[in-house]
Amino acid sequence: MEQMLWDAACAIRGEKDAPKFKDYLLPLVFLKRLSDVFDDEVARLTQTYGDADTATTLIEADHALVRFYLPPEARWPVLSGRAPHAWPEGKKPASLGEHITTATRAVARQNTQLLGIIDQVDFNHVGAGGEREISDSALRGVIEILSDPRYRLGLKDVEPDFLGRCYEYLLRKFAEGAGQSAGEFFTPTEVGFLMAEILQPRPREDAYDYACGSAGLLIKLQLVAEKRDPAAKKLPLRLHGQELQGSSYAIAWMNVIIHDLQAEIVRGDSMRNPKFRAEGGTRLRQFPLIIANPMWNQTFDPDVFEHDGFDRFERQGGNTSGKGDWAWLQHTAASLADGGRAAIVLDTGAVSRGSGSKNEDKERALRQWFVEQDLIDGVVLLPDNLFYNTTAPGVIIFLRRGKPKDRRGRITLVNAAGEAKKGTPKNYLPPEAVQKIAAAYHAGVDVPGFVKTITTAEATANDFNLSPSRFVAAEIDNQLRPLPDIVADLTALDAKSAALATELTAVLGKLV
């Protein structure tokens, strides 16, 4: 997958800014996936009816025989030029960009669930100065790469969460490499799996992500549910997501569709206009499972709190301060059903700001309310440099409405700062670390340098500072080299540098 995306990105390098690569590549990858799956279904029907011509004729007569019907001009062999296509008189596209745009819009017309998802990009768009945003030669290069037999994307060719992994790779490789976040805040794969492992999703549960991005967190809940209980394959989770950004909304639907999951993804601002409402529309719909990574330290207009029509703030601890982290937790609590569990990723300051201050602090007051309501089940401190647009570590705050008896009045704190492996450009949590952290969290047993379970009384005594690092210091294994070895290496490097300088002087002398 990574080689395919790297080669495809290189084909358009120089024509588009790196953070925009995904806007062009992901719809093409998705179209390739749809086309390969269509070919798989033609093959399936060929086995049933004996020959390909009969299968094709039946599909043309009844599009419901396949998951997604692709009109001939949108099938990959036609797009790639490997198969002819008879265009109606006067309808032949004047360019490859026009052909791709026509094809994606035709697919959306034939499959209404793809409207506004696959047809958002105009591959023939002309920008300022009358120049095409992306040339036919660049598009042809991408199509040639995706046409490589190694990169088949059929039903049995790619792993789960393939499109989400593509999205993650493009963000990591190009958005971060360019020093930009591209307006995205992607949750690293392993962090999503850690959240899901701790939440322990069950078959047919309703799951909600109010800042769903590419729907990766929701899909990881389904994957973990299947791992825990094979019945979840036949009784999948019912996924619900809301996303503000149009491009992320489209990718979320692609991701859900590629997994053949049940989902309701809507577009909009969950803080100002939450779409999932209870009957009557003045209260939020409540879910047994919530997972989210909202924007950290977001500033909200006071109007959001003063004119909230859903009773999210005054009823649950009052208005927050300039930072919006606890406003998202209030939204979470208002959306959490009795017996429900939630996992929310936030900046580390959310669990400590204001504690120890002699002045009144709204965030500390909100933490106090959540602690006194026994809503906080635990906090996991993550390692540094996991997230793509920040080196900050982040925390996962777990809420629970109606805790089991053995967890009532208790908060489990895990300091996972020492569990990461070094990576380029970002660190990562290996699978064994994810399992270790999840198991320790569920056990709730104190482990020196790793886990501490405190009572609500202890949280009160610490002025509602819930940072795991306050209660447990991580044992990070820093390998220190002997000083003589370091000096010897420096001496050797100096000698090598001098030798290279001598060689370079000799070469330059000849050139002069």
C-alpha positions in Angstrom: 0.0 0.0 0.0 2.7 2.5 1.0 4.7 1.8 -2.2 1.6 2.2 -4.3 0.7 5.6 -2.6 4.3 6.8 -2.7 4.7 6.1 -6.4 1.3 7.6 -7.2 2.1 10.8 -5.2 5.4 11.1 -7.0 3.5 11.1 -10.3 1.7 14.4 -9.3 4.6 15.9 -7.2 5.2 19.4 -8.3 1.7 19.9 -9.7 0.0 19.9 -6.3 1.0 20.9 -2.8 1.9 17.8 -0.8 -1.0 18.1 1.7 -3.5 18.2 -1.2 -2.2 14.9 -2.7 -4.9 13.0 -0.8 -7.7 15.0 -2.4 -6.8 13.6 -5.8 -5.4 10.2 -4.9 -8.0 8.9 -2.5 -11.0 9.2 -4.9 -8.9 7.4 -7.5 -7.9 4.6 -5.1 -11.6 4.3 -4.1 -12.7 4.1 -7.7 -10.0 1.4 -8.4 -11.4 -0.5 -5.4 -14.9 -0.2 -6.7 -13.9 -1.4 -10.1 -11.8 -4.4 -8.8 -14.8 -5.4 -6.6 -17.1 -5.1 -9.6 -14.8 -7.4 -11.5 -14.8 -9.9 -8.6 -18.6 -9.9 -8.7 -18.7 -10.4 -12.5 -16.4 -13.4 -11.9 -18.7 -14.7 -9.2 -21.7 -14.5 -11.5 -19.7 -16.0 -14.4 -19.2 -19.1 -12.2 -22.9 -19.2 -11.5 -24.1 -18.7 -15.0 -21.3 -20.3 -17.0 -19.8 -17.5 -19.1 -18.8 -13.8 -18.7 -21.1 -12.5 -21.5 -24.2 -13.9 -19.7 -23.1 -12.5 -16.4 -22.5 -9.0 -17.9 -25.8 -9.0 -19.7 -27.6 -9.9 -16.4 -25.8 -7.1 -14.6 -26.7 -4.6 -17.2 -30.3 -5.7 -16.9 -30.4 -5.7 -13.1 -27.8 -3.5 -11.3 -28.9 -4.9 -7.9 -27.0 -8.1 -8.7 -23.8 -6.3 -7.6 -22.9 -4.2 -4.6 -22.1 -1.1 -6.7 -22.8 -0.9 -10.4 -20.1 0.8 -12.5 -21.1 2.1 -15.9 -18.6 1.0 -18.6 -16.8 4.4 -18.8 -16.0 4.2 -15.1 -14.5 0.7 -15.2 -10.7 0.7 -14.6 -9.8 -1.1 -17.9 -11.5 1.7 -19.8 -10.0 4.5 -17.7 -6.6 3.1 -18.1 -7.0 2.7 -21.9 -6.6 -1.1 -21.8 -10.2 -1.6 -23.0 -12.1 0.3 -25.7 -15.3 2.2 -25.0 -17.8 3.5 -27.6 -18.8 7.0 -26.5 -22.1 8.4 -27.8 -21.8 10.9 -30.5 -20.4 14.2 -29.1 -20.0 12.8 -25.6 -16.3 11.7 -25.8 -14.3 13.6 -23.1 -11.7 16.0 -24.4 -9.2 15.1 -21.7 -8.4 12.4 -19.2 -9.3 14.7 -16.4 -12.7 15.2 -17.9 -13.1 11.5 -18.4 -12.3 10.7 -14.7 -14.7 13.5 -13.5 -17.4 12.2 -15.9 -16.8 8.6 -14.6 -17.0 9.5 -10.9 -20.2 11.5 -11.4 -21.7 8.6 -13.4 -20.9 6.2 -10.6 -22.6 8.5 -8.1 -25.7 8.8 -10.3 -25.9 5.0 -10.5 -25.3 4.5 -6.8 -27.1 7.2 -4.9 -25.3 6.4 -1.6 -22.1 7.7 -3.2 -23.5 11.1 -4.1 -21.4 13.8 -2.6 -18.7 11.3 -1.8 -16.9 10.0 -4.9 -17.9 12.9 -7.1 -16.5 15.9 -5.1 -13.3 16.4 -7.0 -13.1 18.0 -10.5 -10.1 16.4 -12.1 -10.4 18.8 -15.0 -10.5 22.0 -12.9 -8.8 25.0 -14.4 -7.1 27.3 -11.8 -5.8 30.8 -11.8 -4.1 31.8 -15.0 -6.0 29.3 -17.1 -3.9 26.3 -16.1 -5.2 22.9 -15.2 -4.8 22.1 -11.5 -3.5 18.6 -12.4 -2.4 17.7 -15.9 -3.5 14.7 -17.9 0.1 13.4 -17.9 0.1 13.4 -14.1 -3.2 11.7 -14.0 -2.1 9.1 -16.5 1.0 8.4 -14.4 -1.2 7.8 -11.3 -3.6 5.5 -13.3 -0.6 3.5 -14.6 0.7 2.9 -11.1 -2.7 1.9 -9.7 -3.1 -0.5 -12.7 0.0 -2.5 -11.7 -1.2 -6.1 -11.0 0.5 -5.9 -7.6 -2.0 -3.3 -6.5 -5.2 -5.1 -7.1 -7.9 -3.9 -4.5 -10.5 -6.6 -4.8 -12.6 -8.3 -2.1 -9.7 -10.6 -1.1 -6.8 -8.4 -1.9 -6.6 -5.8 0.9 -6.7 -5.8 4.7 -9.4 -4.2 6.8 -9.4 -0.4 7.1 -7.5 -0.2 3.9 -8.7 3.3 2.9 -8.2 4.6 6.4 -4.7 3.4 6.3 -4.2 5.1 2.9 -5.5 8.3 4.5 -3.2 8.0 7.5 -0.2 7.3 5.3 -0.8 10.4 3.1 -1.2 12.6 6.1 1.9 11.3 7.8 4.1 11.3 4.8 3.2 14.6 3.2 1.2 16.8 5.6 3.6 16.3 8.4 6.6 16.3 6.2 5.6 19.7 4.8 5.3 21.1 8.3 1.5 21.5 7.9 -1.5 19.8 9.4 -3.7 20.4 6.3 -6.5 21.2 8.7 -6.5 17.5 9.8 -6.2 15.9 13.2 -5.8 12.2 12.5 -5.8 9.7 15.4 -2.9 7.3 15.0 -4.0 3.8 14.2 -2.6 2.2 17.4 -4.3 4.9 19.6 -7.6 4.1 18.0 -7.2 0.4 18.7 -6.1 1.1 22.3 -9.3 3.2 22.8 -11.4 0.4 21.3 -9.7 -2.4 23.3 -10.5 -0.5 26.6 -14.1 0.3 25.6 -14.7 -3.4 24.7 -17.5 -3.0 22.1 -20.2 -5.6 21.9 -22.3 -6.9 18.9 -25.1 -4.6 17.7 -24.2 -1.7 20.0 -24.8 1.8 18.8 -21.5 3.8 18.6 -21.1 7.5 18.1 -18.2 9.8 17.1 -19.1 13.5 17.0 -15.8 14.4 15.3 -15.5 11.4 13.1 -13.0 12.5 10.5 -12.4 9.5 8.2 -14.5 7.3 10.6 -11.3 5.4 11.5 -12.2 5.3 15.3 -15.7 3.9 14.6 -14.3 1.2 12.3 -11.7 0.2 14.8 -14.5 -0.4 17.3 -16.1 -2.8 14.8 -12.8 -4.6 14.2 -12.1 -5.0 17.9 -15.7 -6.2 18.4 -15.2 -8.9 15.8 -12.0 -9.9 17.5 -13.6 -10.2 20.9 -16.8 -11.9 19.6 -17.1 -13.5 16.2 -20.9 -12.8 16.4 -20.1 -9.1 15.7 -19.5 -10.0 12.0 -23.1 -11.0 11.6 -24.3 -8.5 14.2 -22.1 -5.5 13.5 -22.1 -2.3 15.4 -24.4 0.5 14.3 -22.1 3.4 13.6 -23.1 7.1 13.9 -20.7 10.0 13.0 -20.8 13.7 12.4 -18.0 15.5 10.6 -17.6 19.2 9.7 -15.0 19.0 6.9 -16.3 18.1 3.5 -13.3 16.1 2.4 -13.1 14.1 5.6 -16.9 13.5 5.4 -16.5 12.0 1.9 -13.6 9.8 3.1 -15.6 8.6 6.1 -18.3 7.3 3.8 -15.7 5.7 1.5 -14.2 4.0 4.5 -17.6 2.7 5.8 -18.6 1.5 2.3 -15.3 -0.3 1.8 -16.0 -2.2 5.0 -19.7 -2.9 4.1 -20.8 -1.6 7.5 -24.0 -0.1 8.7 -23.5 3.6 9.3 -25.2 7.0 9.5 -22.6 9.7 8.8 -23.9 13.3 8.7 -22.1 16.6 8.0 -22.1 19.6 10.4 -20.7 21.2 13.5 -21.5 18.9 16.5 -21.0 21.8 19.0 -23.2 24.3 17.3 -25.6 22.0 15.4 -25.5 18.4 16.7 -27.5 16.3 14.3 -28.2 13.3 16.5 -31.1 14.3 18.7 -33.7 12.6 20.8 -37.4 13.0 20.0 -38.5 16.6 20.3 -35.1 17.9 19.2 -34.2 19.7 22.5 -32.1 16.9 24.0 -29.2 14.9 22.5 -29.7 11.3 21.5 -27.8 9.0 23.9 -25.5 6.2 22.9 -24.0 3.3 24.9 -20.6 3.8 23.2 -18.8 7.1 22.3 -15.4 7.5 20.9 -13.9 10.8 19.6 -10.8 12.9 19.1 -12.1 16.5 18.9 -9.9 19.4 18.2 -7.6 20.1 21.2 -7.7 23.4 23.1 -10.4 24.8 20.8 -11.7 28.2 21.5 -15.5 28.6 21.6 -17.5 31.7 21.3 -19.3 32.4 24.6 -22.5 32.4 22.5 -22.1 28.7 22.2 -22.6 28.3 26.0 -25.1 31.0 26.5 -27.5 29.9 23.8 -27.1 26.2 24.0 -30.4 24.6 23.1 -29.5 21.1 24.4 -28.9 21.6 28.1 -25.3 20.4 27.8 -23.4 22.9 30.0 -25.4 24.5 32.9 -26.9 21.1 33.7 -23.4 19.5 33.7 -21.1 21.6 35.7 -21.5 25.0 34.2 -19.7 26.9 31.4 -16.1 26.3 30.7 -13.3 28.8 30.1 -11.5 29.8 26.9 -10.4 26.2 26.3 -13.1 24.0 24.9 -11.7 20.6 26.0 -14.3 20.1 28.8 -17.1 21.4 26.6 -16.5 18.4 24.4 -16.6 16.2 27.5 -19.9 17.8 28.6 -21.2 17.1 25.1 -20.0 13.5 25.6 -21.7 13.2 29.0 -25.0 14.6 27.6 -24.8 12.0 24.8 -23.9 9.0 27.0 -26.6 6.5 27.9 -27.0 4.8 31.3 -24.3 2.1 31.5 -22.5 3.7 28.5 -18.7 4.0 28.0 -16.8 6.8 26.3 -13.2 7.4 25.3 -12.1 10.9 24.3 -8.6 12.0 23.3 -7.5 15.5 24.5 -4.5 17.6 25.3 -2.8 16.8 28.6 -3.7 20.2 30.1 -7.3 19.2 30.2 -6.7 17.0 33.2 -4.5 19.5 35.2 -5.1 23.1 34.2 -6.2 25.2 37.2 -5.4 22.7 39.9 -3.3 24.2 42.7 -4.3 27.7 41.8 -5.8 29.9 44.6 -8.1 31.5 42.0 -11.3 30.1 40.8 -10.9 28.1 37.6 -13.7 26.8 35.4 -11.9 23.8 34.1 -11.0 22.7 37.6 -14.6 23.2 38.6 -15.7 21.0 35.8 -13.3 18.3 36.7 -14.7 18.5 40.3 -18.2 18.1 38.9 -17.3 15.0 36.8 -15.4 13.5 39.8 -18.2 14.1 42.2 -20.7 12.5 39.7 -18.3 9.5 39.4 -18.3 9.8 35.7 -14.5 9.5 35.2 -13.5 5.9 34.9 -9.8 6.5 34.1 -7.1 8.5 32.3 -4.3 7.1 30.1 -1.3 9.4 29.4 0.1 8.7 26.0 3.7 8.9 24.9 5.2 12.0 23.2 5.2 12.5 19.5 2.5 10.1 18.4 0.2 12.6 16.7 0.9 14.0 13.3 0.5 17.7 13.8 1.9 18.0 17.4 4.6 16.5 19.5 2.4 16.8 22.6 1.6 13.5 24.2 -2.2 13.7 24.7 -4.4 11.8 27.1 -7.4 9.5 26.7 -10.2 10.3 29.2 -12.6 7.4 29.8 -16.1 8.2 31.0 -18.6 5.7 32.3 -22.2 6.3 33.4 -23.2 3.7 36.0 -19.9 2.0 36.9 -19.6 -1.7 37.9 -19.5 -2.1 41.7 -15.8 -2.8 41.8 -15.0 0.5 40.0 -17.3 2.9 41.8 -15.6 5.8 43.4 -12.3 4.9 41.8 -10.3 6.4 38.9 -7.7 4.3 37.1 -4.6 6.2 35.9 -2.1 4.7 33.5 1.1 6.4 32.6 2.0 4.9 29.2 4.7 7.5 28.4 7.4 4.9 28.3 5.6 2.4 26.0 6.3 4.0 22.6 8.9 2.9 20.0 10.9 5.4 18.1 9.8 6.0 14.6 10.3 8.4 11.7 8.9 11.0 11.7 6.6 9.9 14.6 6.8 7.5 17.5 4.3 4.6 17.7 2.8 2.1 20.1 3.5 -1.5 19.1 0.6 -4.0 19.3 2.1 -5.6 22.4 2.1 -2.2 24.2 -1.6 -1.6 23.2 -2.5 -5.0 24.8 -0.4 -4.3 27.9 -2.0 -0.9 28.5 -5.5 -2.2 27.9 -5.0 -5.2 30.2 -3.5 -3.0 33.0 -6.4 -0.5 32.7 -9.0 -3.2 33.0 -7.2 -4.9 35.9 -7.0 -1.6 37.8 -4.2 -2.9 40.0 -1.4 -0.6 41.0 1.8 -1.3 39.1 4.9 0.8 40.1 5.8 3.2 37.3 2.8 2.3 35.3 -0.7 2.2 37.0 -2.3 3.8 40.0 -5.9 3.6 41.0 -7.1 6.5 43.1 -10.3 7.2 45.0 -12.5 10.2 44.4 -11.4 11.4 47.8 -7.8 11.3 46.7 -8.7 13.2 43.5 -10.3 15.8 45.8 -7.2 16.0 48.0 -5.1 16.6 44.9 -7.4 19.5 43.9 -8.9 17.5 41.0 -5.6 17.1 39.1 -6.1 13.9 37.2 -2.8 13.7 35.4 -1.4 10.2 35.6 2.1 11.6 35.8 1.2 13.3 39.2 0.4 9.9 40.7 2.8 7.5 38.9 6.2 8.3 37.3 6.8 6.3 34.1 9.9 4.2 34.1 11.4 5.2 30.7 14.4 3.2 29.8 17.0 5.7 28.6 20.1 3.9 27.5 23.2 6.0 28.5 26.5 5.3 26.7 29.8 5.5 28.5 31.5 8.9 28.0 34.8 7.4 26.7 32.9 5.6 23.9 31.2 8.9 22.9 34.6 10.7 22.9 36.1 7.9 20.8 33.3 8.2 18.3 33.7 12.0 18.1 37.4 11.6 17.5 36.8 9.1 14.7 34.2 11.4 13.1 36.7 14.3 13.2 39.3 12.2 11.4 36.8 11.1 8.8 35.7 14.7 8.2 39.4 15.8 7.8 40.0 13.0 5.2 36.9 14.0 3.2 37.9 17.6 3.3 41.3 16.7 1.8 39.7 14.6 -1.0 37.3 17.4 -1.8 40.1 20.0 -2.0 41.9 17.7 -4.4 38.8 17.3 -6.7 38.1 21.1 -6.6 41.8 21.7 -7.5 41.5 19.7 -10.6 38.3 21.5 -11.7 40.0 24.9 -11.2 
